[in-house]
């Protein structure tokens, strides 16, 4: 999974491994105009709390859910930085579902959430925890907030 090609918000070609190194990664499909957008606050806090311990959040902007991420890369970057102080990497906007699904999500969606269901991403702010070894260590549905005990415990288990 770490060798999967990704593009940064600024358009640079890289891989998940080059971007994250040997860190555990919380990959989150994000959107600027969603009722769950305030989760950015908790994601920034996770980055501050665990960043120096071998962890990073990576935001994956996606406009597939009711057009809630309509902006350009510059608009997304400005919104995230000014409104929430986002300092973790953001990727280029792409699809997480459907025939144009990003290859990274093709690898991720077979992973079941705590309720045992897998498949398409349900909504903005669905979270996938990728361990330092590159395997998927957990899937957390959009309503699981960044400070939820089960998510925090899963992150700490990867550090």
N, C-alpha and C positions, 0 to 999 in steps of 0.2 A: 504494500500500500504506500510505503514511503517513497517509492519511485514513480508514483502517479504524477503526471504533469499537471501543473496548475499555473494560473496567471495571476500576478498580484493586481491589486486595484489600479496600479499605474501601468499595467500592461506588460510587465516583465515576465518572461517565461522562466519557470523554475519547477521544482518538484516539492511535494509535501515534506520530504526528508531534508532538502536543502533549506527550506523555509523554517522548519521546526527543529532541525538537528535531532538529537537523541531525546528530546523532551516528550513528555506525555502531552497530548493535544486534546482540547475540547473544541471540536468543529461544530459551529452553530450557523444554520441558515438564518440570516438576519434581514430585517426590513425596517425602514425609517418611519413608516406611517401605519404601524400596526398597534393594536391595543396592548400587545406584549412588548413593544419597543422599550419601555422602562426597564426591561431585563438587562439592557446594556449596563445599567448601574451595577448590578450584581456581577456581570461578566468582568467589568473593569476591576471590581473588588477581588474576584478570584485571581485575576492576573497579578494584582498587587500582592496578594497573600502568598501565592504559590510560584510566581514567576522565577524567583531566585532558587527554587528547589527543583527545577527541571520540568516546568509546566508552562504551557502557553495556550491561550484562547486564540482561535483563528475564526474570523467572521467570513461568512460566505453569502454575500448579498444575493437575493433571489426575488424576482418580481412575479412569481407564478401564483401567488395567493392574493387574489383580488387587487392586483396591481399596487401592492403596498411598498414596493421599492422601485419607484419610477425614475429616480434621479440618475444623473451621469456619475461617473467615477468621482469627479471633483465635488459634486454636490453631496454624494454619500460621505466622502472623506470629511468635508467641512461640517456636515451635520453631526457625524460621530465625534469628531474632535471637539467642536464647540459645545454641543449639547451634553455630551456624556464623558468627555475626556478620554475617549478610546485611544489606547496606546498599544494595542495588540494588532497583529497583522490582519488586513482585510484583503480578500481575494476579489478578482473581477466578478462582476455579476454574471450568473449562469443559472441554468435550470437544475433542479434537484429531482424532478419527476419527468416522466414522459419520454418520448423517443429522442429528445435532445438532452436527456439527463447527462450531467457531467460524469465522466468515468469514475471519479472518486465516489460519487453517490451510488453508482452501479455496484461498487464493492461494499458500500455501507448498508444499503437498505435491506439486505437479507438478515441483518442482525435484529433479533427480537428485542422489544422493550420489556420492562418488568412484567407486563401483563401477558407476555408470551407471543405477542403479535409482531410481525415483521411487515415488510412491504413499503409502499410509498411513504414519503415524508408527509405528515398530516397537516402541518401548518408552519408558519414562521417560528423560529426559535426552538426547533427540534435540535437536540444535542447528541453528538456522538463522541464518546471518550475513546481515544486511541492511545494504547499503552506505549511505553518507550520502545517496546519490541515491534511496534507497528501493527499489532493485532487490535481488533475492536474490543474494548473492555466494557462497554456499556452503551446503551441507547436510552435517552431520556426524552419523553414527549414534551411538547411545547409548554404545557402547564407546570412542568417541574421547574421551579425557579432556581437560579444559580446558587442560592443559599440553602436549598433543600438538603436535609440531612443525608438522604441516599446519594445525591450527587457529590456532596462534599466527601463522604466516606469513600466513594469510588475513586475520586481524584487522589485522596490521601493514600489509598492502597496502591496507586501507581507510582508514588514518589519514593 
